[in-house]
Amino acid sequence: MSTDRPRGYMSEDLQPRIIAGPPLYTSRTEKPVEHIALADQRDVVFGYIYANNDDEAVGFEGRPAAGYESWNLVAPWNRMLSDAKRRGLKPSDALDELIRAGSVARSHVVPGSRRTAASLAALKKLATDGPAA
C-alpha cells in the first residue's frame, strides 16, 4: 500500500502574492504641504488633509484633542481622495475637489482654511497645538 499522496489541492504550501490594489497616494514627504482644515458639525477642527504634488503625497493629520471620532469623520474624505487618485488627479487638484465638495456626512471643510506648512512636522505641531475652531 502506497503512502504517497498525489500533488494538488491542499498538498502544497501556499505562496501568497500581491496581485493588485487600488492606486494610492503616498503619505510621506519632506517638502512643504498644502493643507485644509476639517471641522465637525459644531465647527470644531478635528484635523487637516494635506497634499504635496512633487511627492504625490496626500494624508490626514488628526488633532489629538479631537479623539478617535476624527478617524470616523475623515473616512468619507479619504474615499474621495482614493477616487481622485484612481482618476489620476494631482494631490493639489484633489484638495480643490474637497474644497468644492464643502461638506460630507457630519463634517465640512473650514472655509478659507487652505494654507501651506513648511513640512509634515510643522503641520503635526499645528494639529497638536493649534486652535480648535
CORVENBEL-V626456 format. One record per residue. N is the residue number from 1. SS is DSSP state (H for helix, E for strand, L for the rest). NEAR is the number of other C-alpha atoms within 12 Angstrom. Layout:
<<N;SS;NEAR> <N;SS;NEAR>>
This chain:
<<1;L;4> <2;L;5> <3;L;5> <4;L;7> <5;L;11> <6;L;10> <7;L;9> <8;L;9> <9;L;9> <10;L;9> <11;L;10> <12;L;10> <13;L;9> <14;L;9> <15;L;6> <16;L;6> <17;L;7> <18;L;7> <19;L;6> <20;L;7> <21;L;9> <22;L;16> <23;L;17> <24;L;26> <25;L;32> <26;E;23> <27;L;24> <28;L;24> <29;L;25> <30;L;21> <31;L;23> <32;L;24> <33;E;37> <34;E;34> <35;E;40> <36;E;41> <37;E;43> <38;E;46> <39;E;35> <40;E;27> <41;L;19> <42;L;15> <43;L;21> <44;L;27> <45;E;37> <46;E;40> <47;E;46> <48;E;48> <49;E;48> <50;E;50> <51;E;43> <52;E;32> <53;L;26> <54;L;19> <55;L;21> <56;L;29> <57;E;33> <58;E;39> <59;E;37> <60;E;35> <61;E;35> <62;E;35> <63;L;32> <64;H;23> <65;H;21> <66;H;29> <67;L;16> <68;L;15> <69;H;21> <70;H;31> <71;H;23> <72;H;21> <73;H;31> <74;H;36> <75;H;23> <76;H;22> <77;H;39> <78;H;29> <79;H;21> <80;H;29> <81;H;40> <82;H;27> <83;H;22> <84;H;27> <85;H;27> <86;H;18> <87;L;17> <88;L;18> <89;L;25> <90;L;27> <91;H;36> <92;H;33> <93;H;24> <94;H;37> <95;H;40> <96;H;26> <97;H;22> <98;H;38> <99;H;27> <100;H;18> <101;H;20> <102;L;23> <103;E;25> <104;E;24> <105;L;18> <106;L;23> <107;E;30> <108;E;33> <109;E;37> <110;L;31> <111;L;20> <112;L;15> <113;L;26> <114;L;23> <115;E;24> <116;E;23> <117;E;27> <118;L;21> <119;L;23> <120;H;30> <121;H;19> <122;H;24> <123;H;34> <124;H;25> <125;H;20> <126;H;29> <127;H;31> <128;H;22> <129;H;15> <130;L;22> <131;L;19> <132;L;24> <133;L;22>>
